């Protein structure tokens, strides 16, 4: 089974790219969605203890947590120490399930793939990217987003140029959805051919 790690800086079209892989039949494990679930379940007690006032009505209030982190960015490492092991536990369960189902290719959608060392848990890295002006326009159009907030987010993310340099494949999302879909299909054709050749070698 080939495990793809998909990443990309904020506003680069990573979520859309993950959806394109899913549309081609690739099972996707979404790290962000998993974190949202953990904020309503397993991680609540630990986060509430580490960040007083951030738990409201039994779940982590993301706005309050963001405010806490903005005031003290050093707290990001404390939060990651709580959340990342729980995310990885969910990842392993997902892999076991998909391997049992005989899936040849799966995808981990991980925003902070390089920042958290997750590149060591995948076989191929796909980076969603686009021109900086497109990225900034997309992000600043989001409700509640400000230039300062964007700069804080980008300061915690590996620069796009470095991501591209470390990628096995790049999906340029700046040329529209149809073009991105063609790129995704091309990547999958390459990986499926690689799987086929590996299978022939194993059976030789």
N, C-alpha and C positions, 0 to 999 in steps of 0.2 A: 504493500500500500504506500502510495506517495502522499506525504503530508506537505501541503502548501502553506506557507506563512504569508498572509497578506497584510501589508501595512501601508502607511502614507500619512503625511502630516495633515493637520486639520484643514478642511476645505479642499483637499486634493481629489475627492471623489472616491475614497476608499469604500464607503458604505454602498454606493452604487455599483462599484466593481464587484463587491461581494455578492450583491444581488444578481449580477450577470453570471457569475460562476454558479450560483444556486439554480438559475434558470437553465443552465446546461446540465443539471443533474448532480452537481457536486454538493455533498453535505457540508454545511458551514457551521462552525462553532464560533459564536460571536462573543468576544471577551467583554465588550461593553454591556451587552444584554445580561451576561452572567453576573457582572458587577452589580447591575441594577437589582437582580434577583437576590444577591447576597446582602444588599442594603435593606432588604425586607425580611431577611432570614438569618443565615448562619453568622454573618459579620456584625450584626446589630449590637450585640452585647459588648464585643471587644472594641468597636469604634466608639460606642457610648462611653466606655471607661477611659479611652485614650483621648477623646475629644468631647468633654462635657458640654451639654447643651445642643448637641447635633442630632440627637434622637428625639423625634416627635411622634407620639401615638404609635410607638412600637417599631418605627422604622427610621432609617437614616434620612434626615432632611438634607438633600443635596445642596440646596442653597446655603444653608447654615454651615455645612461642611466646607463648601467653596470659600465662604467668607473667612472661615478659620484659616484655611490654607493660604489665602491671599495675604492675610496679616502676617503669617509665619510660614513661608515656603519650605523651611527646614522640616516641617511636619509631614511633607509628602512622603519622606522615607518611612516614617512611623506608620502612615496609612498603608503604604505598599507592603510593609512587613506583615500586616494583618490580611490584606486582600489577596495578594499574589499567590500565596500557597493554596488558598481556597479555590482560586480560579484554575490553578494547575490540577487540582484534584478533579474538578469538573472536566477539564480537558482529557485527562486519562480515562475517565468513565466514557466520554464521547468516543475516544479512539477505540476502546474495547468494544463498544457497541457497534461501531461502523466496521471494525475488522471482523467481528462476528457475522455481520451481514454481507461480508464479501465485497465491500466497496473498494474499488481500485485507487481512488483519489479522494482526499478530503481536504478541507481548507480551514485554517485557523485565521480568523479576522482579529488581529491584535494591533491596536493603535500604537502601543509602545513596545513593539517587537524588539527593536535593537536596544532600547533603553533598559529593558528588563532581562536581557539575555535570552529571550525566547527563540532567537535564531538557532540556538543549539537544540531546539526541540522540533525543528522542521527540516524537510529535505530540500525544498525549493522556496525561494523568497520572491514574491511579487510585490512590487512597489507601485502604488497608484500615485500619479504625479500630474502636474500641469504648470503653466507659467505662473510666476509669483503674482502678477496683477490679477489673473483670474482667481487664484486662491484667495487673495485679500478681498476681492469684490464679493465672492461667495460667502466668506465668513462674516464680513461686516453687515451683510444683509440679514443675518440671523437675529431673532428677537433677543434683546438684552446684551448683545455683543458690542464691545467698545474697542477702540484701538489699543488701549492699555491692557484690557483683558486678553486680547489676541496676542500681544507681545509677551505676556506672562506665559501663555500656553506654548507659544513657539520657543520660549527660552528653555522649556523642559523637554523639547522634542529634538531628536537628532536632525540636523539640517537636511533639507531635501536633497541637496547635491551629494551628501554622504550616503543617504539611503539609496539613491540611484546607482552610486558606484558599487554598493554592496549587494545589489539586486541580481537575481538570476534572470528575471523578466521585469519589464516596465510596461505599465498600461498608462498611456497618455490620455487623460480624461478631458483634455482641453479642446478636443476636436469633435465633441458630440457623442451621444449615446450609441449611435450605430457604429461609429468607428471604434469605440471602446469595446463593443460586443465582438467585432471582428478580431480585435487583439486578444480578447479572452479565448475565443474559439481557436485561434492560432496557438496560444499557449497550451491549451488542453490537447490539441492534436499532437503537439510535440511530446507532451508527457505521456499520452496514451501510446504513442509509437515507441517511446522508451520502455514503457511497461511491457509492450508486446515483445520487444527484442529481448528484454530481460527474461521473460517467460520462455522464449525459445532457447535461450542459453541454459536456463535451469533444467529444461526437459531434454537437452542434448545428451 
